[in-house]
Every structure is written in structure tokens, then in C-alpha cells.
Amino acid sequence: MKTSTIAEAKNNLSQLIHRLEFDEAIQLTRHGKPVAVMLSEASYQKLSHKDKSLSLYQSIQHWRNQLDVDSALTQTELNNLRASDSGRGFDWAE
């Protein structure tokens, strides 16, 4: 991923946008620390899959397919990732 400081991005915005058409993303930094990422419209559309009817399992599979991960997440793996406890205990009387 290419990087640019915010100051450089401000001064060269049109050039950076043109580069986004060919590069995957540009990371923006402030004082050497990453603070934002600029994406092309095509990359953004890939990431913002808008189908809300997908289950958690289907959403994770869709995300993994975008990353070209070879191994598939099985339903058993997904069930093991989910917390089995009922959450934190709380008592109003305390």
C-alpha cells in the first residue's frame, strides 16, 4: 500500500486520486502514524457489500473470499468462535 502524509495529500489530491485508479489504496499518515486510507470507488464497492440479508457465516465467507483465503470457515469453527456464556452477571441490589 502506498503512503502519503496528510500535507502531501492536501497539496497533491488530484494526483493521488488519479493513482487510486491504478493502485489498491493510499494510507494517509500524520506525524508518521496511519490515520486514514483512501480507496478507489471500485475497492470501496468491494468492501462495502450492502446485502444485509446475509447471515454472519455468509458475511465472513464473503469477506474471506475477497482476501483470497484458501481455507473455508466451517459452521463448526464459527460456532466455536461464538461466546457460549450468558454474559456478565449484574445485580441491581449491589
ZIFENMO-V25384 format. One line per field, one symbol per residue. ss: DSSP state (2 for helix, 1 for strand, 0 for the rest). phi: phi as a letter, one per 30 degrees, with the letter a starting at -180 (. if undefined). psi: psi as a letter, one per 30 degrees, with the letter a starting at -180 (. if undefined). A space follows every 10 residues. Layout:
ss=???
phi=???
psi=???
This chain:
ss=0111122222 2022222222 0000111111 0011111110 2222222000 0000022222 2222220000 0000222222 2000000000 0000
phi=.dbadddddd dbeddddddd dccdabdcbb hicdbabcbd dddddddcec dddddeeddd dddddddhdd dcdddddddd dddcdcjddb bddd
psi=kllkleeeee fheeeeeeef fflelkkklk hfkkflkkll eeeeeefhjg jffkleeeee eeeeeffhke kkkleeeeef fkkflgakkk kff.
